[in-house]
């Protein structure tokens, strides 16, 4: 069954009148209802829709919080307590927003790992992947800015440490830090700037997500088999995938709700429930968990590179390089086969990479002493080697498994002999 392509006819006269003059309803019908999707998509494809839902939840909950938040160093911490204690359901809005950031990153990380596994970044979807990486970068900036707003101990010192990293940039690093601070230390101008940017960036993310969806619908979704499909291999997005997405939403929101209602502070830091004090440094400054792998990469560089690049600058370059390298992934992977199902060697290195990211996250949470700097350095080397060495070489050296002629082959009998392929993952 394939999706309809003719202009839809709406039952409501008002809807027809509006659509004749502003065809927004026809566009929505074509892009989100009749949109032809591959009929073999599995539940890993749910996370794209989940990410869109989480973005809407974060924007709405954030708007309610801004009605009661005061962006001033003397009042920010107290305004958070006011929201929690005095505002009707303010505690719920804050816990939804605070834990929603973690849920948003969980969904997006899984979404990106799925794209890595099934080769969704390859031609002709390069721009789709680049826009996705841009969304990740905007999310990280927004999350960092938002983490500063409660003006607790970890908020203040996290802002101090991260913004100071820019001072490692030669020539104009100090000027960047002064501009970020709005002065010569992290103070009220800094908090005001961070609040304004934290309010603005989600709407920028929303705009880039819109472009991301347009790029997706230009060539259609990739599929678990990773081969190009014909019109007969597609089905309308509604009701087939809307029902599937709704089931995924329900399961995910049970997980999300468990954090909101039963362990809302488990993903935060106790230090952030102490008002910011510039004279008292926390014993161990760590960012939120979704920054920990990149924080470990930052701390892994403890030596000057080629006696030219200082260790601090090298760490900053490595941390930002860990994100920038993702933009070039469509050209670093030289294999013509998309899905890891048919790439046995790539599949092994991919799962090692997943473990490596988790290890880096754990290292980032540990104090930079003992064995952890060495483990972090090894993890950092593999992180960059995976993209810059392993992927280009595998495309030349790996011998992929034979690709099926159709997406039906992995699930339907082959020929009259009754031989059956393995079921789809």
Steps between C-alpha positions, in 0.01 A plus 500: 500500500636840412412847612259718303649788307189693390388808692286395796135602520398614847148436631480830684402797287710730717803275451449501121460879498821551698697242300402655167654827614780369722581136417649428841254218572581329169870527577453350847284222356766416240800523736365344820205282400546377143881519516627174342728317744685170456284215628784329689591772753562362849461661842841671479330745262262609779766719657484766231134567580577479871766768462244735342255438785772566759590829331138617526481392865822687581380820331158498669633416847777758459248771412311435823822511702607835351181656638636458854879496453711808586827533307701675771783361708331620822164341418551212251552228762208626711273522195561130433398424859194721450405298193543174691314604817251778421392473134211262432654188344826690464684196632349295218596749231856517630540124529354451152744756360802393705464128428373572151846623405643158585215320320554721195869409486427130554259501206734699272805287586308180420371663181856582393639158591221349290606721210861387545399132503271510198702752296229767489766767438603370159411635157250654433430582868823685583328832571240324713782368721680837511182672616463232768852565629424873498193430715721305743741793527216745563355265762832484683533878499141541624545239773821661625338844512199360683712319755646834610160661567424343845815679622606221735857405578539262206325748268738781588821298493396309190453832322836622630688189380335464159513866400865520609583233241466762226795688651722224356428626147798708381469873435129554567417238765495749788272731303253214448497424873442868585213513251343182642528630854388852417782617725804361674341216697189282500240735647161654437567600134603138435179365647289745298675406176468130569130536582428693180687248286342203679158645423586566133687186394209251533316693230812484284507125560133482399582674170792265429279200585254627238784504243606156623152362427494666156836342417370162623190516281701605195640149451295306756608303803783251498406146601661217703613318186658817366407451134305728268135404482222535248154650538343161572727462804350808669192556714331819627641634824148508646362279646784246484781699663288741703365199692852361536627838619217531752599167652860621519385826662309310769798279587739795501274721711477227764880516518494882497227513765697271730771765521260794528287354780723253686864608459502856362838596642687180414656644183612827662768602749446564870743794481250688285260523793751730670489869393792605280803613698801635305719451807433127547608260223322161489739206556417347161350707218314286247246590230169327437523134394438568129818712487719248681650320193609835355624616839714185518642579156579854617689370804677221308748744344747563782808558284613750239439381144814510284641750752294765319141465622468540879314228689206728585452605137545140387223388735266771372575405138439132577170571679357713221658271239299211643187680379643651181618163369136388486429760231744324264376147568322458162837539326715318755305176455611375162287184490217485247292277730279685744373254758735336751295181459707428190831632636633246752824683579338841530241355736777388739676836495166680539412319822852561633438868425172494696681343798777759462250788529358348821852455639584862419183607678605309810853641484358851473317450830816382680766729653797551262738284699625143516423284197218717365708747293662204321165332437364831374793540260452148361128565458569830326745338258243234405224761466691692234655187346151359440408795277836600351672161454268202542208624290708606197703175509201270545341643187805384305581173677172356626311244292128559568238226492277478189222754502140385446320606184201622695406591857257205483778239487599516869141420607344293219587154357742493208378320196318168484760310695369637827835637618432783737727790591561609856229728647560872506670638808 
